[in-house]
Amino acid sequence: MISTVAEMYEIHPQTLRLYEREGLLKPSRTEGNTRLYTENDLKRLEVILSLARDLGVNISGIAVILQLRERMEEMQRQMQEFVNFVGKEVMARRDAPDPARGAIVPIRRTAVAEATPPRERKR
């Protein structure tokens, strides 16, 4: 609840309401409209308070930093999915009987014509 969180972090409940209005925090609500903060909300609040108290970042700056963090986390998640996919593909193709079928990049077998030796130049 807002009073408990405000007391835990030694901030005024209005500060929490401001963070919510600015979109920095999004606590869930009960049917009676009481704010309920999850562990993730509290971790996010700790980041917000650290940015504000320790680094002097204003609310707009905090919003930008939080958005960048979320983007980075999403990019890391996507990168990990890609690495997992490539790892599975490499393992699946490693023991493939036909190297051309097991290649990650398809290998095209083309007929190679024999090159004729170059003519000697007359000087």
C-alpha positions in Angstrom: 0.0 0.0 0.0 1.1 3.6 -0.6 1.5 4.5 3.1 3.7 1.4 3.7 5.9 2.0 0.7 6.2 5.7 1.5 7.3 4.8 5.0 9.7 2.1 3.9 11.5 4.5 1.5 11.1 7.6 3.6 9.2 9.6 1.0 5.9 11.4 1.0 2.9 9.5 -0.4 2.4 12.5 -2.8 5.8 11.7 -4.3 4.6 8.2 -5.2 1.4 9.7 -6.6 3.5 12.0 -8.7 5.7 9.2 -10.0 2.5 7.3 -10.9 1.0 10.4 -12.7 4.2 10.8 -14.7 4.1 7.1 -15.7 7.2 6.1 -13.8 5.3 3.7 -11.6 2.3 1.6 -12.4 1.0 -0.1 -9.2 -2.0 -2.4 -9.5 -5.2 -1.4 -7.7 -7.8 -3.3 -5.7 -11.5 -2.9 -6.4 -11.5 -0.3 -3.7 -8.9 1.6 -5.7 -6.1 1.0 -3.2 -2.6 1.0 -4.8 -0.7 -2.3 -4.4 3.0 -2.4 -5.1 4.7 -5.5 -6.4 8.4 -6.5 -5.9 9.0 -5.3 -9.4 7.4 -1.9 -8.6 9.6 -1.6 -5.5 12.7 -2.4 -7.6 11.7 0.2 -10.1 11.1 2.7 -7.3 14.6 2.0 -5.9 16.1 2.8 -9.3 13.9 6.0 -9.5 15.0 7.1 -6.1 18.6 6.3 -6.8 18.5 8.4 -10.0 16.7 11.3 -8.2 18.6 11.3 -4.9 22.1 10.1 -5.8 22.5 11.5 -9.3 20.1 14.5 -9.2 18.2 13.4 -12.3 14.9 15.2 -12.8 11.6 13.4 -13.6 11.9 13.8 -17.3 15.4 12.4 -17.3 14.3 9.5 -15.1 11.5 8.7 -17.7 14.0 8.7 -20.5 16.5 6.5 -18.6 13.7 4.0 -17.6 12.6 3.8 -21.3 16.1 3.2 -22.4 16.6 0.5 -19.8 13.4 -1.2 -21.0 14.5 -1.1 -24.6 17.9 -2.5 -23.7 16.3 -5.3 -21.7 14.1 -6.1 -24.7 17.0 -6.1 -27.1 19.0 -8.4 -24.7 16.0 -10.8 -24.6 15.8 -10.8 -28.4 19.5 -11.3 -28.8 19.4 -14.2 -26.4 16.5 -15.8 -28.4 18.6 -15.4 -31.5 21.7 -16.9 -29.9 19.6 -19.8 -28.7 18.1 -20.3 -32.2 21.5 -20.3 -33.9 22.8 -22.7 -31.3 20.0 -25.1 -31.9 20.4 -24.8 -35.7 24.2 -25.4 -35.5 23.6 -28.5 -33.3 20.9 -29.8 -35.6 23.0 -29.4 -38.7 26.3 -30.5 -37.2 25.7 -34.1 -37.9 23.8 -33.7 -41.1 24.8 -36.4 -43.7 25.0 -34.0 -46.6 27.2 -31.0 -45.8 25.3 -28.8 -48.3 22.0 -29.5 -46.5 23.5 -29.0 -43.1 25.1 -25.6 -43.8 23.7 -22.6 -42.1 24.4 -20.7 -45.3 23.3 -22.8 -48.3 26.2 -24.0 -50.4 25.5 -24.0 -54.1 27.4 -26.5 -56.1 28.1 -25.1 -59.5 29.9 -26.6 -62.4 33.4 -25.1 -62.8 34.8 -24.7 -66.3 38.5 -25.3 -66.7 40.3 -22.1 -67.3 42.4 -21.9 -70.4 45.9 -20.6 -69.9 46.3 -17.0 -70.9 48.0 -16.3 -74.2 51.5 -15.1 -74.1 51.9 -11.6 -75.0 54.2 -10.6 -77.8 56.5 -7.8 -77.2 
